[in-house]
Amino acid sequence: MKHKIYNYLAGFFSLAIITTSCVNDEDLIQVDPNNNAVDSFWKTDSDALQGVNAAYGSLLTDGTYMRSTPLLLDLKGDDCRSNSPWPAMANVGKFNSNVSDAAIYGWAFETYYQGIFRANQVLTNVPSIDFTDAALKNRILGQAYFLRGLYLFHAVNMFKNVPVPTQLAAIYPQKTEAEGWAQVISDFKMAAELLPKSYTEVSGLDAGEKGRATKGAALGYLGKAYLFTKDFTNARDTFKEVIDLGVYSLVSNYRDNFTETNENNSESLFEVQFSREAGGVDLGWGGAPASGWGKTSARAITYGPRDFGFTDVQPTRALFDEFHQELTLSGAIDPRLDATMFYNKPGGMQLYGQDFATKYASNSGDLNDLFCRKYQNSDGQKVNEFDWRSGINERLLRYADILLMYAECLNETGNTAGAYTYIQMVRDRVNLPVLSVVKPNMTKEQMREQIGHERFLEFPLEGHRFDDIRRWGWLQDPVKLVWLKARDAEFNSYAAGREFFPIPQLERDNNPGTIQNDSY
């Protein structure tokens, strides 16, 4: 059995989270802490573990990583585009999300706060539980801090001025962006203090379970929160802590980060656990969990190539072209290109057991088009994605990201020469030339541009590109904005303030005094 499944009971069975292990069916029945049975809950260490499992469950539904959150993170970048017939999806990349239609962005907002509420239940109730294992108690609290920080990270990053709930209450006032980031940082600090490096060396109910938050994951996101708020010194020192843990390393095969092969590998700091084997076959669209829900992702069908999925998301030609700017030491094209997209490759390319050129020979548009390959079940496991059920884990934070963010911080804090070492670690995996040889003695400004290029090719279709564009100030730089428009026509409809999504109208109705984001 690939993953451990925690079921909790609310008059019906439903799934909360998947983590790695093997269990018997009778072990899967748990009590839902989110119903009227709460008075009899929060009594034991087992209750506490089930409670934090429920907080993980909010990562698995449509508002988060089943589908909506990857779309919201990806579509505004210049690495992908959307010709979706669904306006709510197509408008994301066009910076034109509709205040009167909160589909996708509103579902995400709602689910982030569901996750925060569940984490707050743990943080409110678990301290008073008398544990037989104090270390387990700390790990559970650490996971709750991490998950609250992660959901709030997304909320602040995408919606700017949002509520910052730290207690169980009916209404939470809107806070400033700075207040939101301060709480995110506080939560990840607490998580880093309480969490273990891994669960392989702990004893207790969670022993050996993969998929749970670790010290490395908390430190990685803490560093990222510092970086996003331009605190480069603290970000640098925090990323160095991750490196010095000695836990993480790059996997040799770049593509292993986006398939079911080698999940939870040495490069992964945190990933959302999906599985075709866990639970039922129904889709988790949101709301109260049901017994038939599976724990699968709809990302593959949404991003899938023509005739194998909906093709709602596609790579840009700018991304394809940039992969050709620098050859490997052996004179080959950067191998990350083939791991990232399907295209009419000279010599042939297979997708879902078919030859690309043969499959699309009758349609010149498709034959010359680009399709997503990351996170697709295209290596022979499935004939297409139309069952909506992908079991590929979503990798939220990779060690390659830590290395490149650390290099960025070194550059920003006056150690441009030191940045070369950590950039080269990422380049070495794909056999690219030694950067200090081909581009020696770069200035701080030149290194910034180089890091932008390195990140563009390492992380396309992983939800990082637009975050980079926004935090680097490119949208406010007239020269950079013209450059982005030339690469991706969707930037032509960008207006100041539209780098954030609108606050959903339902939130404004339920939370009087909430101020809408600029330009909406």
Residue pairs with C-beta under 8 A, 6 or more apart in sequence:
1 21
1 22
1 23
1 277
2 20
2 275
2 277
2 278
2 391
3 18
3 19
3 20
3 21
3 211
3 273
3 275
3 277
3 278
3 295
4 18
4 19
4 20
4 21
4 22
4 23
4 209
5 15
5 17
5 18
5 23
5 28
5 278
5 279
5 295
6 15
6 16
6 17
6 19
6 28
6 30
6 49
6 50
6 53
6 54
7 13
7 14
7 15
7 16
7 28
7 29
7 30
8 14
8 16
8 30
8 31
8 32
8 33
8 50
8 53
8 54
8 289
9 29
9 30
9 31
9 32
9 37
10 32
10 34
10 35
10 37
10 288
10 289
11 35
12 290
12 291
13 28
13 29
13 291
14 32
14 288
14 289
14 290
14 291
14 293
15 57
15 60
15 278
15 279
15 284
15 289
15 293
15 294
15 295
16 30
16 50
16 53
16 54
16 56
16 57
16 289
17 53
17 54
17 56
17 57
17 59
17 60
17 211
17 273
18 60
18 211
18 273
18 274
18 275
18 278
18 295
19 53
19 56
19 209
19 210
19 211
19 212
19 273
20 208
20 209
20 210
20 211
20 264
20 273
21 208
21 209
21 210
30 50
30 53
31 37
31 40
31 41
31 47
31 50
32 54
33 41
33 42
33 47
33 50
33 51
33 54
33 121
33 125
34 54
34 118
34 121
41 47
41 51
41 125
42 48
42 51
42 125
42 126
42 128
42 129
43 129
44 129
45 129
45 131
45 132
45 133
45 136
45 137
45 140
45 204
45 205
46 205
47 129
48 122
48 125
48 126
48 129
48 131
48 137
48 140
49 136
49 140
49 205
49 206
51 118
51 121
51 122
51 125
51 126
51 140
52 119
52 122
52 126
52 140
52 143
52 144
52 147
54 118
54 121
55 115
55 118
55 119
55 121
55 122
55 143
55 144
55 147
55 148
56 143
56 147
56 211
56 212
57 118
57 289
58 64
58 111
58 112
58 114
58 115
58 118
58 147
58 151
59 65
59 115
59 272
60 66
60 272
60 273
60 274
60 284
60 295
61 111
61 284
61 285
61 286
62 68
62 107
62 111
62 283
62 284
62 285
62 286
62 298
63 69
63 107
63 108
63 109
63 110
63 111
63 112
63 114
63 286
64 108
64 111
64 112
64 115
64 272
65 272
65 297
65 299
65 394
65 396
66 283
66 284
66 296
66 297
66 298
66 299
67 297
67 298
67 299
67 302
68 104
68 105
68 107
68 108
68 111
69 108
69 154
69 463
70 299
70 394
70 463
71 89
71 92
71 104
71 302
71 312
71 313
72 92
72 104
72 105
72 108
72 158
72 501
73 158
73 463
73 464
73 466
73 467
74 80
74 313
74 461
74 462
74 463
74 465
74 466
75 81
75 82
75 89
75 92
75 93
75 313
75 466
76 92
76 93
76 95
76 466
76 469
76 490
76 499
77 460
77 464
77 465
77 466
77 469
77 488
78 316
78 318
78 319
78 465
78 469
78 484
78 487
78 488
78 491
79 315
79 316
79 318
79 319
79 456
79 460
79 461
79 465
80 93
80 313
80 314
80 315
80 316
80 319
80 372
80 460
80 461
81 93
81 313
81 314
81 315
81 316
81 488
81 490
82 89
82 90
82 92
82 93
82 312
82 313
82 314
82 490
83 90
83 311
83 312
83 314
84 90
84 310
84 312
84 313
86 103
86 312
87 98
87 101
88 97
88 98
88 101
88 103
88 104
89 104
89 312
91 97
91 98
92 104
92 105
93 490
94 490
94 493
95 490
95 491
95 493
95 494
95 495
95 498
95 499
96 493
96 498
97 104
97 105
97 501
97 502
99 502
99 505
99 516
99 520
100 505
102 109
102 502
102 504
102 505
102 506
105 158
105 501
105 502
105 504
106 504
106 505
106 506
107 286
108 154
108 158
109 155
109 159
109 501
109 503
109 504
109 507
110 286
110 504
110 506
111 286
112 151
112 152
112 154
112 155
113 151
113 155
113 163
113 165
115 147
115 148
115 150
115 151
116 148
116 151
116 152
116 155
116 165
117 165
117 168
118 147
119 144
119 145
119 147
119 148
119 151
120 144
120 148
120 165
120 166
120 167
120 168
121 168
122 140
122 141
122 143
122 144
123 141
123 144
123 145
123 148
123 166
124 167
124 168
126 137
126 140
126 141
126 144
127 141
129 137
131 137
133 203
133 204
133 205
135 202
135 203
135 204
136 202
136 204
136 205
136 206
138 194
139 194
139 195
139 196
139 202
139 204
139 206
139 212
141 190
141 194
142 190
142 191
142 192
142 193
142 194
142 195
142 213
142 218
143 191
143 195
143 212
143 213
145 187
145 188
145 190
145 191
145 194
145 218
146 187
146 188
146 191
146 195
146 213
146 217
146 218
146 221
147 213
148 166
148 187
149 183
149 184
149 186
149 187
149 188
149 191
149 218
149 221
149 225
150 221
152 162
152 164
152 180
152 183
152 184
152 187
153 184
153 221
153 224
153 225
155 162
155 180
156 162
156 177
156 180
156 181
156 184
157 228
157 467
158 500
158 501
159 500
159 501
159 503
159 517
160 177
160 180
160 500
160 517
161 174
161 175
161 176
161 177
161 180
161 503
161 515
161 517
162 174
162 175
162 180
162 503
163 172
163 173
163 174
163 175
163 511
164 172
164 175
164 179
164 180
164 183
165 172
166 183
171 510
171 511
172 511
173 511
173 513
174 511
174 513
174 514
174 515
175 183
178 229
181 225
181 228
181 229
184 225
185 222
185 225
185 226
185 229
188 218
188 219
188 221
188 222
188 225
189 222
191 213
191 218
191 222
192 215
192 218
192 219
192 222
195 213
195 214
195 215
195 217
195 218
196 202
196 214
196 215
197 214
197 215
197 216
197 245
197 247
198 214
198 247
199 206
199 207
199 208
199 209
199 210
199 212
199 214
200 208
206 212
210 264
210 273
211 264
211 271
211 273
213 270
214 247
214 269
214 270
215 245
216 242
216 245
216 247
216 248
216 269
217 269
217 270
217 397
219 238
219 239
219 241
219 242
219 245
220 239
220 242
220 269
220 270
220 397
220 401
220 402
221 270
221 397
222 238
223 234
223 235
223 238
223 239
223 241
223 242
223 402
223 405
223 406
224 235
224 397
224 405
226 232
226 234
226 235
226 238
227 235
227 405
227 408
227 409
227 471
228 467
228 471
230 471
232 409
232 412
232 413
233 409
233 413
235 405
235 409
236 406
236 409
236 410
236 412
236 413
239 402
239 405
239 406
239 409
240 406
242 248
242 269
242 399
242 402
243 402
243 403
243 406
247 266
248 266
248 267
248 269
248 399
248 402
249 266
249 267
249 399
250 266
250 267
250 399
250 400
250 403
250 425
250 426
250 429
251 257
251 262
251 265
251 266
251 267
252 429
253 262
254 335
254 336
254 339
254 429
254 430
255 339
256 262
256 265
257 265
257 267
257 268
257 395
257 398
258 339
258 373
258 374
258 375
258 392
258 395
259 375
259 377
259 379
259 392
260 377
260 381
260 391
260 392
260 393
263 271
263 392
263 393
264 271
264 393
266 399
267 398
267 399
267 400
268 395
268 397
268 398
268 399
269 396
269 397
269 398
269 399
269 402
270 395
270 396
270 397
271 393
271 394
271 395
271 396
271 397
272 393
272 394
272 396
273 295
273 393
274 295
274 296
274 297
274 390
274 391
274 392
274 393
274 394
275 295
275 296
275 391
276 294
276 296
276 389
276 390
276 391
277 391
278 294
278 295
279 292
279 293
279 294
279 295
280 291
280 292
280 293
280 294
281 292
281 294
281 389
282 290
282 292
282 293
282 294
283 293
283 294
283 296
283 298
283 388
284 293
284 294
284 295
294 389
296 388
296 389
296 390
296 391
297 375
297 390
297 391
297 392
297 394
298 388
298 390
299 375
299 390
299 392
299 394
300 309
300 375
300 376
300 377
300 385
300 390
300 392
301 309
301 310
301 385
301 386
301 387
301 388
301 390
302 309
302 310
302 312
302 313
303 309
303 311
303 312
303 313
303 372
303 374
303 375
303 376
303 461
304 310
304 311
304 371
304 372
304 376
304 384
304 385
305 311
305 342
305 351
305 352
305 371
305 372
305 376
305 378
306 360
306 366
306 369
306 371
307 359
307 384
308 351
308 352
308 376
308 378
308 384
308 385
308 386
309 376
309 384
309 385
309 386
311 371
313 372
313 461
314 369
314 370
314 371
314 372
315 340
315 341
315 370
315 371
315 372
315 460
315 461
316 370
316 487
316 488
317 370
318 487
318 488
319 340
319 341
319 370
319 456
319 460
320 337
320 341
320 343
320 370
322 453
322 456
322 457
323 333
323 334
323 336
323 337
323 340
323 457
324 333
324 334
324 337
325 453
326 334
326 432
326 433
327 333
327 334
328 334
328 335
328 430
328 431
328 432
328 433
329 431
329 432
329 433
330 431
332 431
334 430
334 432
334 457
335 430
335 431
336 430
336 457
336 458
338 345
338 349
338 373
339 373
339 374
340 372
340 373
340 374
340 460
340 461
341 370
341 371
341 372
341 373
341 374
342 349
342 351
342 356
342 370
342 371
342 372
342 373
342 378
343 349
343 356
343 369
343 370
343 371
344 356
344 357
344 360
344 367
344 368
345 356
348 355
348 356
348 357
349 355
349 356
349 357
350 356
350 378
351 359
351 371
351 373
351 376
351 378
352 378
352 380
352 382
352 383
352 384
353 380
353 383
357 367
360 366
360 367
360 369
361 367
372 461
374 460
374 461
374 462
375 390
375 392
375 394
375 461
376 385
377 385
377 390
377 391
377 392
395 462
400 426
400 429
400 458
400 459
401 458
401 459
401 464
403 422
403 423
403 425
403 426
404 422
404 423
404 426
404 451
404 454
404 455
404 458
406 422
407 418
407 419
407 420
407 421
407 422
407 423
407 451
408 419
408 448
408 451
410 416
410 418
410 419
410 422
411 419
411 444
411 447
411 448
411 451
412 444
414 444
416 442
416 443
416 444
416 447
419 447
419 451
420 435
420 436
423 435
423 450
423 451
423 454
424 434
424 435
424 436
426 454
426 458
427 433
427 434
427 435
427 454
435 450
439 446
439 450
442 450
448 472
452 468
452 472
455 464
455 465
455 468
456 465
459 465
466 499
469 475
469 484
470 499
473 480
474 480
474 481
474 484
475 481
475 484
475 494
475 496
475 499
476 496
481 491
481 494
484 491
485 491
485 492
495 519
496 518
496 519
497 517
497 518
497 519
497 520
498 519
498 520
500 517
500 518
501 517
502 516
502 517
502 520
503 514
503 515
503 516
503 517
503 520
507 514
508 514
508 516
